Amino acid sequence: MLMLTIWLQGIWLPLHGYDFQVTPLWAGIYMIPSSVGILLLGPLSGRLSDRYGARYLHYCHDFNCCGLFLLLLLPVNFKYPLFAAIIFLDGLSMGMFMAPNTAAIMNSLHPSIAAQGPA
């Protein structure tokens, strides 16, 4: 996602008439669909991983690979609604992956280590 914001700032937004001084703001605004996808499915995936286990939800991250492949197919001068739909789907897949993955990592630690927090 970091590379997408840099690409928006350096190429796509200037092609569409945005001044370089405002491209960081607009790149962040145009990346909102990804955050919305994470926000929507993050809590749901946490509940699903508690009920069914994290192993099955790890496969949802494969959809992120599909979304990144779709981003490769976009031309340089793409239409924003298509871009927004693709990064929204990426956000959904990341939201489904993050909570179970974090829970699986924390559950694999010994409780005394997990309680210490960062070093």
Backbone as JSON, one array per atom type, in Angstrom:
{
  "sequence": "MLMLTIWLQGIWLPLHGYDFQVTPLWAGIYMIPSSVGILLLGPLSGRLSDRYGARYLHYCHDFNCCGLFLLLLLPVNFKYPLFAAIIFLDGLSMGMFMAPNTAAIMNSLHPSIAAQGPA",
  "N": [[0.82, -1.18, 0.0], [2.04, 1.16, 0.62], [3.64, 1.63, -1.6], [1.66, 2.12, -3.48], [0.62, 4.59, -2.64], [2.83, 6.22, -3.06], [3.08, 5.93, -5.81], [0.64, 7.04, -6.64], [1.07, 9.69, -5.79], [3.32, 10.48, -7.27], [2.83, 9.94, -10.0], [0.06, 9.36, -10.97], [-1.73, 11.32, -9.83], [-0.45, 13.84, -10.56], [-0.75, 13.53, -13.35], [-3.44, 13.97, -13.59], [-3.81, 16.63, -13.08], [-3.23, 17.55, -10.5], [-1.44, 19.53, -8.19], [1.94, 19.16, -7.07], [2.22, 19.85, -4.41], [-0.12, 19.21, -3.09], [-0.51, 16.54, -3.52], [0.19, 14.5, -1.55], [-1.93, 14.65, 0.34], [-4.2, 14.09, -1.29], [-3.55, 11.58, -2.25], [-3.74, 10.08, 0.08], [-6.48, 10.4, 0.55], [-7.55, 9.13, -1.69], [-6.84, 6.54, -1.12], [-8.56, 5.66, 0.78], [-10.67, 3.68, 0.35], [-9.36, 1.21, 0.78], [-8.78, 1.25, 3.51], [-11.38, 1.29, 4.5], [-12.27, -1.24, 3.77], [-10.64, -2.85, 5.41], [-11.54, -1.97, 7.88], [-14.19, -2.83, 7.86], [-14.14, -5.7, 7.73], [-12.29, -6.53, 9.62], [-13.12, -6.7, 12.46], [-15.1, -8.7, 12.19], [-13.63, -10.87, 11.24], [-12.07, -11.39, 13.44], [-13.94, -12.38, 15.28], [-14.78, -14.63, 13.85], [-12.4, -16.1, 13.74], [-12.04, -16.68, 16.42], [-14.14, -18.42, 16.8], [-13.92, -20.48, 14.81], [-11.22, -20.94, 14.43], [-7.95, -19.8, 13.44], [-6.68, -20.81, 11.24], [-8.21, -21.35, 8.9], [-8.97, -18.86, 8.01], [-6.65, -17.75, 7.14], [-6.34, -18.3, 4.5], [-7.81, -16.41, 3.2], [-6.15, -14.37, 2.65], [-5.09, -14.91, 0.21], [-6.72, -13.71, -1.63], [-5.79, -11.15, -1.6], [-3.48, -11.35, -3.09], [-4.62, -11.79, -5.57], [-5.89, -9.33, -5.93], [-3.66, -7.61, -6.04], [-2.53, -8.55, -8.38], [-4.52, -7.74, -10.17], [-4.14, -5.0, -9.95], [-1.74, -4.78, -11.29], [-2.58, -5.05, -13.89], [-3.82, -2.69, -14.48], [-3.91, 0.23, -16.53], [-1.64, 3.05, -16.87], [-3.07, 5.45, -16.89], [-5.61, 5.12, -15.4], [-9.13, 4.63, -14.61], [-10.61, 6.0, -11.75], [-12.8, 4.73, -10.22], [-12.56, 1.95, -10.79], [-10.01, 1.41, -9.76], [-10.5, 2.05, -7.07], [-12.34, 0.03, -6.42], [-10.72, -2.25, -6.63], [-8.72, -1.81, -4.66], [-10.37, -1.72, -2.48], [-11.28, -4.37, -2.34], [-8.81, -5.53, -1.8], [-8.4, -4.42, 0.72], [-10.5, -5.65, 2.11], [-9.59, -8.32, 2.06], [-7.21, -8.06, 3.49], [-8.22, -7.22, 5.95], [-9.56, -9.54, 6.71], [-7.42, -11.16, 7.17], [-5.63, -10.02, 9.04], [-6.5, -9.94, 11.86], [-6.89, -12.77, 12.6], [-4.28, -13.66, 12.1], [-2.65, -12.14, 13.84], [-3.74, -13.01, 16.27], [-3.06, -15.74, 16.15], [-0.27, -15.6, 16.22], [0.18, -14.4, 18.75], [-1.0, -16.32, 20.4], [0.77, -18.39, 20.12], [2.92, -17.76, 21.66], [4.63, -18.08, 24.79], [2.83, -17.49, 27.79], [4.12, -15.78, 29.67], [5.98, -14.42, 28.16], [4.39, -13.15, 26.28], [3.02, -11.38, 27.9], [4.91, -9.52, 28.58], [5.26, -7.59, 26.6], [6.57, -5.23, 24.14], [10.15, -5.11, 23.77]],
  "CA": [[0.0, 0.0, 0.0], [2.96, 2.3, 0.61], [4.03, 1.87, -3.0], [0.52, 2.71, -4.19], [0.54, 6.02, -2.33], [3.94, 6.89, -3.75], [2.74, 5.95, -7.23], [-0.4, 8.05, -6.83], [1.64, 11.02, -5.62], [4.32, 10.82, -8.28], [2.44, 9.72, -11.4], [-1.35, 9.44, -11.34], [-2.31, 12.61, -9.48], [0.03, 14.9, -11.46], [-1.36, 13.36, -14.67], [-4.8, 14.46, -13.53], [-3.82, 18.06, -12.81], [-2.99, 17.93, -9.11], [-0.14, 20.12, -7.91], [2.73, 18.28, -6.22], [2.09, 20.23, -3.01], [-1.34, 18.62, -2.5], [-0.63, 15.12, -3.84], [0.14, 13.6, -0.38], [-3.28, 14.67, 0.89], [-5.15, 13.41, -2.18], [-3.2, 10.15, -2.29], [-4.36, 9.5, 1.26], [-7.92, 10.38, 0.35], [-7.87, 8.11, -2.69], [-6.58, 5.22, -0.56], [-9.56, 5.37, 1.82], [-11.39, 2.41, 0.19], [-8.61, 0.1, 1.39], [-8.99, 1.33, 4.96], [-12.77, 0.93, 4.77], [-12.33, -2.7, 3.68], [-10.03, -3.39, 6.63], [-12.43, -1.62, 8.99], [-15.41, -3.62, 7.8], [-13.99, -7.13, 7.97], [-11.38, -6.83, 10.72], [-13.82, -7.23, 13.64], [-15.78, -9.95, 11.85], [-12.66, -11.96, 11.16], [-11.66, -11.72, 14.8], [-14.96, -13.25, 15.84], [-14.75, -15.91, 13.14], [-11.21, -16.86, 14.13], [-12.28, -17.21, 17.77], [-15.11, -19.51, 16.73], [-13.51, -21.58, 13.93], [-9.78, -21.05, 14.36], [-7.32, -18.86, 12.52], [-6.09, -21.49, 10.08], [-9.05, -21.24, 7.71], [-9.02, -17.47, 7.54], [-5.38, -17.37, 6.52], [-6.49, -18.44, 3.05], [-8.42, -15.18, 2.66], [-5.08, -13.48, 2.19], [-4.84, -15.2, -1.2], [-7.45, -12.72, -2.41], [-4.92, -9.99, -1.71], [-2.6, -11.61, -4.24], [-5.43, -11.56, -6.77], [-6.06, -7.89, -6.06], [-2.41, -7.02, -6.49], [-2.4, -8.9, -9.79], [-5.42, -6.84, -10.91], [-3.49, -3.69, -10.0], [-0.72, -4.84, -12.35], [-3.23, -4.96, -15.19], [-4.34, -1.35, -14.72], [-3.04, 1.12, -17.3], [-1.15, 4.19, -16.08], [-4.12, 6.45, -16.81], [-6.8, 4.33, -15.1], [-10.3, 5.28, -14.05], [-10.56, 5.83, -10.3], [-13.72, 3.76, -9.62], [-11.99, 0.61, -10.9], [-8.92, 1.37, -8.79], [-11.1, 2.01, -5.74], [-12.92, -1.3, -6.21], [-9.65, -3.22, -6.43], [-8.08, -1.64, -3.35], [-11.37, -2.1, -1.47], [-11.19, -5.83, -2.21], [-7.56, -5.8, -1.09], [-8.64, -4.09, 2.11], [-11.31, -6.72, 2.69], [-8.77, -9.51, 2.29], [-6.27, -7.76, 4.58], [-8.98, -7.23, 7.18], [-9.84, -10.93, 7.08], [-6.17, -11.84, 7.5], [-4.86, -9.41, 10.13], [-6.9, -10.36, 13.21], [-6.52, -14.16, 12.9], [-2.83, -13.82, 12.08], [-2.15, -11.6, 15.09], [-4.15, -13.92, 17.35], [-2.27, -16.98, 16.06], [1.09, -15.3, 16.69], [0.17, -14.17, 20.19], [-1.32, -17.58, 21.07], [1.91, -19.3, 20.05], [3.92, -17.35, 22.65], [4.43, -18.45, 26.19], [2.12, -16.36, 28.42], [5.01, -14.83, 30.36], [6.61, -13.6, 27.12], [3.34, -12.33, 25.68], [2.61, -10.34, 28.85], [5.97, -8.52, 28.74], [5.15, -6.53, 25.62], [7.79, -5.0, 23.36], [11.38, -4.94, 24.55]],
  "C": [[0.87, 1.26, 0.0], [3.36, 2.64, -0.82], [2.89, 2.49, -3.8], [0.4, 4.2, -3.9], [1.65, 6.8, -3.01], [3.64, 6.99, -5.23], [1.65, 6.97, -7.53], [0.19, 9.45, -6.76], [2.55, 11.42, -6.78], [3.85, 10.74, -9.71], [0.97, 10.05, -11.64], [-1.95, 10.81, -11.03], [-1.76, 13.76, -10.32], [-0.52, 14.77, -12.89], [-2.78, 13.92, -14.73], [-4.89, 15.89, -13.02], [-3.61, 18.47, -11.37], [-1.57, 18.47, -8.97], [0.63, 19.21, -6.94], [2.62, 18.62, -4.73], [0.88, 19.57, -2.34], [-1.46, 17.12, -2.79], [-0.57, 14.2, -2.62], [-1.26, 13.52, 0.24], [-4.23, 13.85, 0.02], [-4.82, 11.94, -2.35], [-3.8, 9.44, -1.08], [-5.87, 9.39, 1.13], [-8.31, 9.28, -0.63], [-7.59, 6.7, -2.22], [-7.59, 4.82, 0.52], [-10.32, 4.07, 1.58], [-10.67, 1.2, 0.79], [-8.83, 0.09, 2.89], [-10.41, 0.94, 5.34], [-12.93, -0.59, 4.72], [-11.76, -3.37, 4.92], [-10.96, -3.15, 7.82], [-13.68, -2.48, 9.01], [-15.21, -5.08, 8.21], [-13.02, -7.5, 9.09], [-12.09, -7.39, 11.94], [-14.53, -8.56, 13.37], [-14.8, -11.11, 11.8], [-12.14, -12.34, 12.53], [-12.66, -12.66, 15.46], [-14.96, -14.63, 15.17], [-13.54, -16.75, 13.53], [-11.34, -17.4, 15.54], [-13.2, -18.42, 17.72], [-14.57, -20.72, 15.96], [-12.01, -21.81, 13.88], [-9.2, -20.18, 13.26], [-6.86, -19.51, 11.23], [-6.9, -21.28, 8.8], [-9.09, -19.83, 7.15], [-7.71, -16.99, 6.93], [-5.47, -17.45, 4.99], [-7.16, -17.23, 2.41], [-7.37, -14.22, 2.14], [-4.7, -13.76, 0.74], [-5.59, -14.23, -2.1], [-6.66, -11.43, -2.56], [-3.97, -10.15, -2.88], [-3.36, -11.38, -5.54], [-5.64, -10.06, -7.01], [-4.8, -7.19, -6.54], [-2.15, -7.36, -7.96], [-3.31, -8.0, -10.65], [-4.84, -5.42, -10.99], [-2.39, -3.65, -11.07], [-1.33, -4.65, -13.73], [-3.78, -3.57, -15.49], [-3.38, -0.55, -15.59], [-2.61, 2.3, -16.42], [-2.25, 5.23, -15.89], [-5.47, 5.76, -16.57], [-7.95, 5.21, -14.62], [-10.36, 4.98, -12.55], [-11.55, 4.81, -9.76], [-13.21, 2.31, -9.7], [-10.86, 0.42, -9.88], [-9.46, 1.26, -7.38], [-11.7, 0.65, -5.44], [-11.83, -2.33, -5.92], [-9.01, -3.05, -5.06], [-9.08, -1.89, -2.22], [-11.35, -3.61, -1.27], [-9.9, -6.24, -1.51], [-7.72, -5.5, 0.4], [-9.49, -5.13, 2.82], [-10.47, -7.95, 3.0], [-7.75, -9.27, 3.4], [-6.98, -7.75, 5.93], [-9.3, -8.64, 7.65], [-8.58, -11.66, 7.54], [-5.54, -11.32, 8.79], [-5.23, -9.94, 11.52], [-6.56, -11.82, 13.49], [-5.0, -14.36, 12.94], [-2.21, -13.3, 13.38], [-2.51, -12.5, 16.26], [-3.33, -15.21, 17.33], [-0.84, -16.74, 16.55], [1.12, -15.15, 18.2], [-0.15, -15.46, 20.95], [-0.16, -18.56, 21.04], [3.0, -18.95, 21.07], [3.59, -17.91, 24.02], [3.77, -17.25, 26.89], [3.02, -15.35, 29.11], [5.7, -13.91, 29.35], [5.59, -12.65, 26.51], [2.95, -11.17, 26.6], [3.65, -9.24, 28.98], [5.8, -7.35, 27.79], [6.46, -6.33, 24.89], [8.99, -4.73, 24.26], [11.86, -3.52, 24.56]]
}
